[in-house]
């Protein structure tokens, strides 16, 4: 969400606060935050928002794409265009598949946002999707680094030990399950990977400094991979 807001502000089109007031402030839980204006509710216009918790903004649903933007439209109209694009991309067949899996659109978009931030290639996204859904089913913490950088706002991918203890519903190291809400606006590849995960024997993965995803079957293998690819020797 911040990327969208800064894009418009840096081009002198809208202030960040204007965008957040319509689309929702990042990380805000409106059930616990009384000093922020509630974001606009578009759920009557877009059925895919029906299962989105009312206490969250539109993070996850502003489909990333190339748009011709006219400032005179106003930010609300622009957001509606992004939501219409999401509505078109999430086809009826995809929604039926989500329903058959007994998942919600919100859960899938939440998962897709993790894949968007964690993994580069579509094939790796599908494998990581399989790992994360499997962890959820087995009540194992997701331990997704991207949720920590979402909380801290740090640009670096380095995670400090104290960061893992931050008390936030987005902290997938500290709390079981998906984060409170999506951590970015995922593209179609990430959404498809969340809907169609690839089963494997892997339980762990990491991203090497060059962006390669390294998969491991056991914690021992994973720790060895961390030493080989991430430790400063």
SETOR-227162 format. One record per residue: residue in one letter; x negated, y, z of N, C-alpha, C in turn. Coordinates in steps of 0.001 Angstrom, whole numbers, padded with zeros to 6 digits, always signed. Example, Ala and Ser with C-alpha at 12.3 -4.5 7.8 and 13.67 -1.06 7.14 Angstrom:
BEGIN
A-013190-005690+007800-012300-004500+007800-013200-003300+007800 S-012850-002250+007080-013670-001060+007140-012900+000030+007870 
***
This chain:
BEGIN
X-000818-001202+000000+000000+000000+000000-000858+001261+000000 X-001937+001223+000775-002808+002395+000836-003407+002709-000520 X-003761+001662-001286-004336+001871-002612-003365+002620-003518 X-002093+002248-003458-001069+002923-004257-000952+004380-003833 X-000898+004597-002530-000737+005956-002007-001919+006848-002368 X-003138+006336-002185-004325+007133-002492-004439+007404-003982 X-003988+006478-004814-004016+006683-006267-003223+007937-006628 X-002010+008035-006094-001166+009186-006403-001716+010473-005792 X-002196+010394-004556-002704+011608-003910-003961+012121-004604 X-004869+011216-004979-006111+011637-005630-005874+012295-006979 X-004726+012037-007581-004378+012677-008846-003484+013889-008643 X-003336+014287-007396-002582+015492-007080-001095+015380-007342 X-000568+014159-007345+000844+013962-007677+001740+013970-006444 X+001339+013213-005429+002121+013127-004198+001177+013021-003012 X+001654+013430-001855+000905+013245-000623+001118+011816-000114 X+000095+011283+000539+000181+009924+001080+001419+009762+001953 X+001682+010762+002801+002812+010664+003732+004145+010578+002992 X+004257+011272+001858+005492+011217+001070+005786+009789+000623 X+004735+009101+000193+004879+007732-000300+005220+006786+000841 X+004498+006937+001956+004735+006059+003103+006132+006250+003683 X+006660+007470+003621+007990+007720+004172+009073+006989+003384 X+008823+006749+002101+009777+006010+001272+009500+004513+001309 X+008227+004140+001134+007860+002723+000986+007477+002052+002297 X+007238+002838+003341+006841+002271+004624+005361+002438+004896 X+005031+002691+006142+003634+002846+006538+002981+001473+006677 X+001755+001304+006156+001060+000019+006280+000914-000404+007743 X+001116-001675+007995+000959-002292+009327+002040-001881+010320 X+002953-001000+009916+003972-000521+010858+005029-001593+011108 X+005330-001816+012373+006447-002656+012779+007510-001700+013300 X+008524-001428+012483+009497-000389+012811+010403-000775+013973 X+010360-002030+014395+011117-002418+015581+010413-001947+016852 X+009134-001581+016719+008350-001146+017877+007822+000277+017731 X+008056+000888+016583+007527+002227+016323+008687+003193+016152 X+008872+004064+017122+010018+004969+017100+009675+006360+016563 X+008375+006647+016428+007990+007996+016019+007764+008114+014514 X+008062+007055+013746+007917+007096+012295+009296+007027+011642 X+009495+007774+010551+010779+007678+009844+010927+006313+009191 X+012123+005750+009250+012364+004448+008636+012217+004547+007123 X+011580+003550+006488+011474+003574+005024+012841+003382+004388 X+012951+003765+003130+014224+003606+002428+014526+002121+002232 X+015782+001769+002409+016224+000382+002239+016736+000188+000807 X+016021-000602+000026+016405-000870-001364+017069-002234-001525 X+017417-002897-000425+017881-004286-000508+019235-004429-001201 X+020065-003381-001182+021344-003465-001894+021141-003443-003404 X+020046-002830-003830+019745-002720-005257+018933-003910-005768 X+018092-004479-004894+017204-005567-005303+017398-006758-004366 X+017991-007832-004893+018342-008978-004050+017118-009676-003471 X+015952-009563-004136+014757-010249-003628+014279-009668-002304 X+014816-008502-001931+014440-007887-000655+015340-008342+000497 X+016347-009156+000205+017320-009539+001233+016681-010298+002392 X+015648-011118+002105+015040-011888+003202+013810-011199+003794 X+013519-009986+003333+012419-009220+003933+012879-008676+005282 X+012097-008870+006336+012480-008315+007635+012708-006805+007559 X+013750-006328+008208+014107-004912+008155+013072-004026+008830 X+012242-004622+009685+011264-003820+010427+009979-003578+009639 X+009938-004019+008373+008741-003845+007549+009048-003003+006322 X+007987-002382+005776+008122-001601+004559+008030-002476+003320 X+007619-001860+002210+007620-002538+000915+006268-003114+000522 X+005313-003131+001449+004024-003763+001151+004272-005180+000644 X+003703-005500-000531+003881-006819-001121+004794-006821-002333 X+005678-005814-002428+006712-005827-003459+006516-004779-004556 X+005526-003912-004413+005260-002893-005432+004323-003513-006460 X+004903-004079-007494+004132-004934-008403+003006-004165-009090 X+001759-004673-008978+000617-003986-009589+000628-004163-011111 X+000662-003056-011823+000740-003102-013279+000352-001730-013816 X+000349-001584-015136+000090-000285-015757+001421+000430-015947 X+001537+001609-015371+002771+002384-015447+002486+003764-016046 X+003397+004240-016875+003345+005632-017319+004101+006452-016278 X+003352+007318-015606+003920+008043-014472+004185+009496-014846 X+005388+009935-014561+005771+011336-014743+006086+011912-013373 X+005309+012918-012973+005465+013463-011627+006888+013939-011367 X+007556+014420-012411+008904+014959-012242+009913+013878-011834 X+009541+012617-012044+010431+011522-011636+010690+011537-010135 X+009676+011904-009373+009768+011798-007926+009322+010425-007465 X+008795+010355-006270+008197+009110-005788+009233+007997-005621 X+010463+008343-005248+011474+007294-005068+011780+006587-006382 X+011889+007333-007468+012152+006743-008783+010983+005872-009231 X+009762+006314-008947+008578+005535-009323+008550+004209-008563 X+008854+004267-007274+008905+003038-006473+009988+002099-007000 X+011124+002656-007396+012188+001826-007970+011712+001128-009243 X+010924+001818-010051+010386+001205-011272+009463+000039-010933 X+008649+000210-009908+007742-000868-009495+008534-002062-008962 X+009612-001786-008254+010469-002857-007741+011205-003562-008883 X+011641-002801-009888+012291-003422-011050+011314-004332-011791 X+010059-003918-011853+009037-004745-012492+008850-006052-011715 X+008808-005949-010387+008731-007154-009539+009932-008056-009821 X+011115-007455-009889+012351-008197-010126+012271-008975-011439 X+011671-008359-012459+011533-009006-013767+010489-010121-013728 X+009362-009869-013045+008278-010853-013011+008664-012098-012206 X+009431-011907-011125+009848-013054-010315+011118-013632-010941 X+010930-014454-011952+012035-014964-012769+012980-015853-011960 X+014137-016132-012564+015127-016994-011915+014544-018372-011636 X+013771-018910-012576+013191-020244-012373+012212-020248-011201 X+011456-019165-011032+010534-019074-009893+011312-018992-008583 X+012392-018236-008584+013210-018117-007365+013862-019458-007018 X+014284-020179-008039+014875-021501-007795+013837-022464-007225 X+012608-022380-007729+011538-023234-007218+011244-022909-005754 X+011200-021625-005417+010973-021210-004026+012076-021771-003131 X+013308-021673-003594+014446-022169-002823+014386-023686-002650 X+013991-024399-003704+013875-025857-003630+012808-026285-002630 X+011778-025466-002479+010720-025758-001512+011119-025363-000085 X+012334-024820+000052+012849-024361+001348+011947-023283+001947 X+011450-022435+001079+010703-021259+001508+011527-020026+001178 X+011115-018886+001710+011745-017622+001358+010820-016844+000431 X+011396-015902-000303+010576-015033-001152+009574-014285-000289 X+010003-013840+000871+009105-013112+001773+007899-013960+002157 X+008123-015221+002506+007010-016108+002871+006038-016280+001709 X+006581-016447+000512+005734-016650-000670+004922-015397-000978 X+005545-014228-000902+004822-012980-001176+003781-012726-000095 X+004099-013066+001130+003133-012945+002225+001905-013813+001932 X+002143-015078+001568+001043-015977+001212+000281-015449-000004 X+001007-014995-001016+000370-014494-002236-000544-013309-001946 X-000168-012483-000981-001009-011326-000638-002346-011775-000050 X-002343-012878+000695-003594-013422+001232-004475-013926+000096 X-003874-014640-000847-004624-015171-001988-005200-014042-002831 X-004427-012987-002998-004882-011837-003799-006163-011248-003240 X-006239-011151-001926-007402-010538-001285-008555-011511-001066 X-008265-012798-000990-009283-013782-000617-010021-014401-001802 X-009337-014581-002925-009869-015435-003994-009741-014750-005353 X-010710-015008-006232-010713-014348-007540-009981-015133-008622 X-010386-016388-008861-009853-017126-010010-008517-017792-009686 X-007707-017976-010729-006395-018591-010561-006517-020024-010048 X-007479-020774-010583-007656-022163-010150-008022-022236-008672 X-008902-021344-008230-009280-021325-006811-008126-020848-005940 X-007335-019905-006449-006164-019438-005699-005227-020605-005397 X-005018-021474-006389-004119-022619-006189-004666-023575-005132 X-005974-023806-005152-006586-024675-004139-006487-024063-002747 X-006793-022772-002643-006709-022096-001339-005261-022064-000865 X-004331-021857-001780-002912-021906-001432-002558-023252-000812 X-003047-024333-001420-002799-025667-000864-003363-025823+000536 X-004550-025273+000753-005182-025342+002077-004358-024571+003103 X-003950-023351+002756-003250-022502+003727-001851-023027+004047 X-001116-023488+003032+000197-024080+003326+000038-025324+004197 X-001009-026102+003931-001273-027318+004718-001594-026951+006169 X-002349-025900+006356-002652-025458+007727-001377-025023+008443 X-000524-024297+007737+000737-023871+008346+001555-025077+008792 X+001661-026068+007916+002458-027263+008224+001902-028036+009410 X+000594-027912+009647-000052-028650+010734-000378-027772+011944 X+000221-026583+011990+000033-025652+013120-001442-025370+013395 X-002180-025118+012321-003592-024743+012410-003713-023276+012013 X-004429-022462+012775-004574-021045+012406-005116-020889+010985 X-004576-019920+010266-005013-019700+008881-006441-019167+008814 X-006805-018306+009759-008158-017746+009834-008585-017120+008499 X-007755-016211+008026-008017-015513+006764-008723-014191+007060 X-009956-014064+006589-010750-012864+006871-010066-011590+006384 X-009353-011679+005261-008725-010490+004688-007698-009872+005627 X-007110-010675+006512-006165-010096+007472-006893-009236+008498 X-008133-009591+008793-008915-008802+009749-009316-007466+009131 X-009777-007482+007881-010150-006219+007237-008916-005347+007000 X-007753-005965+006835-006507-005190+006725-006226-004455+008032 X-006467-005127+009140-006249-004510+010452-007243-003380+010697 X-008522-003650+010447-009571-002678+010784-009698-001562+009755 X-009313-001852+008513-009466-000861+007455-010890-000718+006954 X-011775-001618+007397-013173-001543+006976-013312-001962+005516 X-014201-001286+004801-014449-001629+003399-015359-002850+003275 X-016201-003072+004264-017112-004212+004222-016364-005519+004442 X-016900-006597+003869-016295-007918+004077-016824-008592+005341 X-017819-007976+005987-018370-008543+007210-017387-008458+008366 X-017216-009549+009075-016295-009613+010206-017103-009766+011485 X-016869-008876+012446-017543-008964+013735-016761-009891+014665 X-017476-010495+015620-016834-011419+016554-015715-010727+017330 X-015942-009465+017701-014909-008748+018458-013676-008440+017602 X-013873-008348+016277-012731-008119+015391-011730-009267+015467 X-012232-010468+015675-011372-011648+015698-010444-011664+016906 X-010747-010829+017908-009939-010786+019130-008936-009637+019134 X-008885-008867+018053-007944-007749+017992-006518-008273+018155 X-005780-007645+019055-004410-008086+019318-003473-007445+018297 X-003242-008156+017222-002381-007665+016144-001614-008835+015551 X-000340-008637+015202+000428-009718+014567-000082-010061+013167 X-001055-009287+012681-001689-009597+011391-002953-010437+011574 X-003354-010676+012808-004594-011406+013079-004354-012911+012984 X-004755-013501+011861-004518-014935+011640-005574-015812+012297 X-006516-015198+012987-007437-015959+013840-006819-016127+015226 X-006143-015094+015692-005616-015088+017059-004227-015731+017144 X-003443-015610+016072-002062-016092+016111-001787-017093+014990 X-000966-018095+015312-000552-019086+014319+000402-018461+013309 X+000474-019079+012148+001444-018664+011146+000934-017581+010216 X+001817-017175+009327+001516-016075+008422+001432-014771+009199 X+000747-013766+008650+000744-012469+009328+002149-011873+009353 X+002319-010796+010102+003636-010170+010239+004262-009881+008886 X+003435-009438+007941+003926-009134+006600+002791-009196+005602 X+003088-008987+004313+002041-008991+003287+000968-007947+003576 X-000267-008245+003150-001392-007334+003401-001786-006556+002148 X-001089-006801+001039-001328-006050-000193-000174-006358-001139 X-000228-005775-002320+000764-006060-003355+000158-007054-004348 X+000529-008335-004263-000128-009353-005086+000307-009315-006545 X-000613-009739-007428-000303-009879-008840+000360-011213-009128 X+000713-011419-010399+001475-012610-010768+000692-013896-010533 X-000615-013905-010813-001414-015114-010582-001343-015566-009128 X-001439-014609-008219-001395-014947-006792-000014-015453-006390 X+001023-014847-006957+002387-015293-006662+002604-016716-007179 X+002145-016971-008403+002284-018318-008975+001501-019344-008163 X+000312-018964-007715-000500-019880-006903+000176-020173-005570 X+000853-019178-005006+001569-019392-003746+002758-020328-003937 X+003388-020255-005113+004543-021109-005400+004111-022517-005797 X+002998-022595-006530+002527-023885-007038+001129-024198-006498 X+001015-024488-005206-000298-024803-004627-000826-026130-005160 X-002129-026264-005154-002753-027520-005585-003193-028320-004366 X-002715-029538-004279-003096-030409-003166-004542-030867-003324 X-005218-031025-002212-006607-031492-002230-006945-032074-000864 X-008163-032587-000753-008644-033090+000536-009312-031982+001349 X-009361-030769+000785-010042-029663+001463-009180-029070+002576 X-009865-028661+003643-009223-027956+004752-009853-026585+004993 X-010988-026331+004383-011744-025103+004635-012257-024523+003315 X-012492-023228+003325-013098-022563+002172-013798-021296+002655 X-014702-020800+001853-015323-019499+002104-015711-018889+000767 X-015898-017586+000771-016334-016878-000433-017800-016521-000287 X-018605-016956-001246-020037-016650-001221-020247-015194-001627 X-021435-014629-001377-021703-013236-001740-021476-012922-003220 X-021620-013927-004090-021401-013678-005521-019958-013940-005958 X-019077-014172-004984-017662-014336-005284-017215-015756-005549 X-018126-016716-005493-017757-018117-005694-017040-018645-004451 X-015991-019431-004660-015273-020041-003541-015838-021430-003279 X-016275-021649-002035-016874-022920-001633-015862-023672-000768 X-015537-024894-001167-014535-025687-000461-015196-026799+000350 X-014591-027106+001508-015121-028156+002384-013978-029018+002910 X-014287-030301+003121-013287-031240+003635-013280-031297+005157 X-014433-031042+005778-014537-031147+007235-015130-029869+007813 X-014951-029685+009123-015520-028521+009793-017042-028551+009714 X-017612-029743+009803-019069-029866+009705-019561-029377+008341 X-018895-029802+007278-019255-029340+005938-019091-027826+005828 X-018024-027312+006401-017743-025874+006348-018831-025078+007066 X-019246-025556+008230-020312-024873+008971-021631-024904+008199 X-021892-026011+007518-023089-026097+006682-023012-025094+005531 X-021826-024974+004939-021634-024020+003843-021823-022587+004331 X-021339-022294+005537-021531-020948+006098-023008-020650+006286 X-023756-021647+006743-025202-021455+006928-025889-021238+005582 X-025517-022030+004585-026167-021957+003276-025853-020663+002532 X-024591-020218+002630-024148-019112+001784-024016-017770+002509 X-023812-017797+003821-023492-016557+004522-024519-016120+005553 X-025335-017037+006041-026292-016654+007082-027488-015942+006471 X-028056-015028+007254-029263-014323+006822-030471-015153+007218 X-031132-015724+006240-032271-016606+006526-033570-015814+006467 
***
